[in-house]
Amino acid sequence: MKNLIYILLFIPLGIFSQNIDFTAKASKNKIIIGEPTTVTLEFKFPASQLIDSVEFQLANSTDTLGNNWELWGKSILEKNSYQEDNGAFFVSFTQDFTIANFDTGSYTFPPSIAVFNSNKLFSNSLEFTIELDQIDEKAFIKNIKPIKEVSISWYEYLIHFIKKYGWWILVILIFIPAGIYLYQKFYKKKINSISIPSIPLEVTLLESLKNIEEKKYWENGRFKKYYSELSNVLWQFLEYRYSIQTFEKTSGEILESLKWSEIPNKYPSELSRFFEISDGVKFAKFNPLQKDNIHSLELIKELITNQRLDLISMDSNKTPENE
């Protein structure tokens, strides 16, 4: 009856989560009574799906999980992204839970719950066998050894420490002054001699956009190449201009980071539309219209031109002189 209830819970979620995988794995399924074991929960989905946050919940939120299971600890929730052999990109959330049971027999660890985007998904259940520790009745019982007292003075302890770690102490005493000397001689001089690059990044990126336009990718049906190079230019500018991480970030995560930046209000919605088209082309969902192809390049060119740090810095330097 219990398994039938679990099956009925999975039926409506199977339709929704065809591309989402939520599994539970145990480090050991046969354990000794009171022995801890680790249950690893993994929530995996294609990178094309916008899922920014995931939370794992056990069948019972208290330390007692039912079926005589006790929760001893849990790790932090980790997020990773990777590419499979077939070229598909995936994102996974994993978390470890340490559990133990203090009764013998066969016990089921109930399905766990993954909460994401106001939805819930159940994992598989796990079967465990708990046994008593086997004792060798034929083994000879030995007497308890007496406590051995060791008397050592602080002077003897110091001599022992110097003999054991003397070389390390000598190396440290040599390298600390040498490191301070090299830092003061070379690193500070290097900081003082840093100069502004002759070609600002904005100029390089605008030149890249010009090259993309001249290669006529989308005119020749190479939409994926076109949007891939546009996205690369946009990611470089956003990371440089607004100090946000774009490497291995989804479109939704990049847009979320921009909410806390100084980007003008008109651009987030425009960039959201660009990412929607770019992701659609990347995963071969559709071919964009001509007006979308032209607008995408013009949008990035306008953003870089209007938000150029090199021109803003020049204007700020001129202001005190004009006053």
C-alpha positions in Angstrom: 0.0 0.0 0.0 2.9 2.4 0.8 4.5 1.8 -2.6 1.1 2.4 -4.3 0.9 5.8 -2.6 4.5 6.7 -3.9 3.5 5.7 -7.4 0.4 7.9 -7.4 2.6 10.8 -6.2 5.0 10.4 -9.1 2.3 10.1 -11.9 1.4 13.9 -12.2 5.1 14.9 -11.8 6.3 12.6 -14.6 4.6 14.7 -17.2 6.1 17.9 -16.0 9.6 16.6 -15.4 10.4 14.7 -18.6 13.7 16.6 -18.9 14.4 16.9 -15.1 16.0 14.1 -13.1 15.8 13.9 -9.3 17.5 10.9 -7.7 18.6 9.7 -4.3 21.6 7.4 -3.9 23.1 5.8 -0.7 26.7 5.2 0.0 25.8 1.9 1.6 22.5 0.0 1.7 23.6 -2.7 4.2 24.7 -1.1 7.5 25.2 -2.0 11.1 22.8 -0.7 13.7 23.8 2.9 14.7 26.2 3.2 11.7 25.8 6.4 9.8 25.4 6.3 6.0 25.2 9.1 3.4 22.2 9.8 1.1 23.1 12.0 -1.9 20.3 13.9 -3.6 20.9 15.1 -7.1 18.6 17.4 -9.1 19.6 17.6 -12.8 18.1 19.6 -15.7 19.0 20.9 -19.1 20.8 24.3 -19.0 18.2 25.7 -21.4 15.6 25.6 -18.6 15.5 28.7 -16.3 15.7 27.2 -12.8 17.6 29.6 -10.5 17.0 28.1 -7.1 16.4 24.6 -5.7 15.6 23.4 -2.2 15.7 19.8 -1.0 13.3 18.7 1.7 13.2 15.3 3.5 10.0 13.5 4.3 10.1 15.0 7.8 11.7 18.3 8.5 12.7 17.3 12.1 15.7 15.2 13.1 13.5 12.1 13.4 12.6 11.1 9.8 10.2 8.2 10.5 10.9 4.5 10.2 13.4 4.9 13.1 15.7 7.1 10.9 17.6 9.9 12.4 19.2 12.9 10.6 22.8 13.4 11.9 23.9 16.2 9.5 23.8 17.6 6.0 26.2 19.4 3.6 25.6 22.7 1.8 23.7 22.6 -1.5 26.2 22.7 -4.4 25.5 23.8 -7.9 27.5 22.5 -10.9 27.3 22.7 -14.7 28.7 20.3 -17.2 28.5 19.0 -20.8 27.6 15.4 -21.6 29.2 13.3 -24.4 26.3 14.1 -26.8 27.1 17.9 -26.4 24.1 18.7 -24.2 24.6 21.1 -21.3 23.2 20.3 -17.9 23.0 22.0 -14.5 22.9 19.9 -11.3 22.2 20.6 -7.6 23.6 18.1 -5.1 23.4 17.7 -1.3 24.5 15.0 1.1 22.5 13.9 4.2 24.0 11.7 6.9 21.4 9.4 8.5 21.4 6.5 10.9 19.0 3.8 12.3 19.0 2.1 15.7 16.8 -0.9 14.9 17.4 -4.0 13.0 15.5 -5.1 9.9 14.6 -3.8 6.5 13.7 -0.2 6.3 12.6 2.2 3.6 14.0 5.7 3.4 11.0 7.7 1.9 11.3 9.9 -1.2 12.7 13.3 -0.8 11.3 16.5 -2.3 12.9 19.1 -4.6 11.2 22.5 -4.5 11.9 24.7 -7.6 10.1 27.5 -9.3 7.0 26.9 -7.1 7.0 23.2 -8.2 7.7 20.0 -6.3 9.4 16.8 -7.6 9.8 13.6 -5.6 12.9 11.3 -5.7 13.1 7.6 -5.6 12.9 5.8 -2.2 15.8 3.7 -0.8 15.8 0.3 0.8 18.2 -0.4 3.7 19.1 -3.5 5.7 20.2 -2.9 9.3 22.0 -5.7 11.2 23.7 -6.2 14.5 27.5 -6.1 14.6 28.9 -9.6 14.3 31.0 -10.7 17.3 33.5 -13.5 17.1 32.6 -15.6 20.1 35.8 -17.7 19.8 38.1 -14.7 20.1 40.3 -14.6 23.2 39.3 -11.8 25.7 42.3 -9.7 26.6 42.9 -7.8 29.8 42.7 -4.0 29.7 46.1 -2.5 29.5 47.0 -0.1 32.3 47.4 3.6 31.6 51.0 4.5 30.7 52.2 7.8 32.3 54.8 9.8 30.4 56.8 12.4 32.3 58.4 15.1 30.1 59.6 18.6 30.9 58.9 21.7 28.8 62.6 21.8 28.0 62.6 18.3 26.6 59.5 19.0 24.7 61.1 22.1 23.1 64.2 20.1 22.1 62.0 17.4 20.6 60.0 20.0 18.6 63.2 21.7 17.3 64.6 18.4 16.2 61.4 17.5 14.4 60.6 20.8 12.8 63.9 22.7 12.9 64.4 22.7 9.1 60.9 24.0 8.5 61.5 26.8 11.0 64.8 27.7 9.4 63.1 27.8 5.9 60.3 30.0 7.2 62.8 32.4 8.9 64.7 32.8 5.6 61.7 33.1 3.2 59.7 35.7 5.2 62.4 38.4 5.0 63.2 37.5 1.4 59.5 37.7 0.5 59.1 41.1 2.1 62.2 42.3 0.3 61.0 41.1 -3.1 57.5 42.5 -2.5 58.8 45.9 -1.7 61.3 45.9 -4.6 59.2 44.5 -7.5 55.5 44.4 -6.7 55.1 47.9 -5.5 57.2 49.2 -8.4 54.9 47.2 -10.8 51.8 48.8 -9.2 53.1 52.3 -9.7 54.1 51.6 -13.3 50.7 50.2 -14.4 49.4 52.3 -17.3 46.0 52.5 -19.0 45.7 50.2 -22.0 46.2 52.0 -25.3 43.0 50.4 -26.8 39.9 50.4 -24.5 37.9 47.2 -24.4 34.9 49.0 -25.8 36.7 49.9 -29.0 37.8 46.2 -29.4 34.2 45.0 -28.8 32.7 47.5 -31.3 35.3 46.4 -33.9 34.2 42.8 -33.2 30.6 43.7 -33.9 31.7 45.3 -37.1 33.4 42.1 -38.2 30.4 40.0 -37.3 28.2 42.3 -39.4 30.6 42.0 -42.4 30.7 38.2 -42.3 26.9 38.1 -42.9 26.3 35.0 -40.8 22.5 35.2 -40.5 22.1 36.2 -44.2 23.8 32.9 -45.1 21.6 30.9 -42.6 24.3 30.5 -39.9 22.0 31.8 -37.1 23.7 29.8 -34.3 27.2 31.2 -35.2 25.8 34.7 -35.4 24.1 34.7 -32.0 27.0 32.8 -30.4 29.5 35.6 -31.4 27.0 38.3 -30.4 26.5 36.7 -27.0 30.3 36.4 -26.5 30.7 40.2 -27.1 27.8 41.0 -24.8 29.1 38.8 -22.0 32.6 40.4 -22.2 31.1 43.9 -21.9 28.7 43.1 -19.1 31.4 41.5 -17.0 33.8 44.4 -17.7 31.3 47.2 -17.4 29.1 46.0 -14.5 31.4 43.6 -12.7 29.1 40.6 -12.9 30.1 37.0 -13.6 28.9 35.7 -16.9 31.0 32.5 -17.3 28.9 29.3 -17.0 25.9 31.5 -16.0 22.5 31.0 -17.5 20.6 33.8 -19.1 18.3 34.1 -16.1 21.2 34.4 -13.7 22.9 37.1 -15.8 19.6 39.1 -15.9 19.2 38.7 -12.1 22.7 40.0 -11.5 22.0 43.1 -13.7 19.1 44.1 -11.4 21.7 45.2 -8.9 24.0 47.0 -11.4 24.0 50.6 -12.7 22.6 49.6 -16.1 19.9 52.0 -17.4 16.3 50.8 -17.0 15.6 50.5 -20.7 18.2 47.7 -21.3 17.2 44.7 -19.0 13.9 44.1 -20.9 15.7 44.5 -24.3 18.5 42.1 -23.1 15.9 39.6 -21.9 14.4 39.5 -25.4 17.9 39.0 -26.9 18.6 36.1 -24.5 15.3 34.5 -25.4 16.1 34.6 -29.1 19.7 33.5 -28.6 18.7 30.5 -26.4 16.1 29.5 -28.9 18.6 29.5 -31.7 21.2 27.7 -29.6 18.8 24.8 -28.9 17.4 24.8 -32.4 13.9 25.8 -31.4 13.4 28.3 -34.2 15.0 30.6 -36.8 14.7 34.3 -35.9 13.2 37.0 -38.1 15.3 39.4 -40.1 14.3 42.3 -37.9 15.3 40.4 -34.8 18.8 39.7 -36.3 19.3 43.3 -37.1 18.0 44.6 -33.8 20.1 42.2 -31.8 23.4 43.6 -33.2 22.2 47.2 -33.0 21.1 46.7 -29.3 24.5 45.5 -28.2 26.2 48.2 -30.3 24.0 50.9 -28.6 24.6 49.5 -25.1 28.4 49.5 -25.6 28.4 53.0 -27.2 26.2 54.6 -24.5 27.9 52.9 -21.5 31.6 53.2 -22.5 33.7 53.5 -19.4 36.6 55.1 -21.3 34.4 58.1 -22.4 32.7 58.4 -19.0 36.2 58.5 -17.4 37.3 61.2 -19.8 34.1 63.3 -19.1 34.6 63.1 -15.4 38.3 64.2 -15.7 37.3 67.2 -17.8 34.6 68.4 -15.4 37.0 69.9 -12.7 38.9 71.8 -15.4 35.7 73.3 -16.9 34.7 74.5 -13.4 
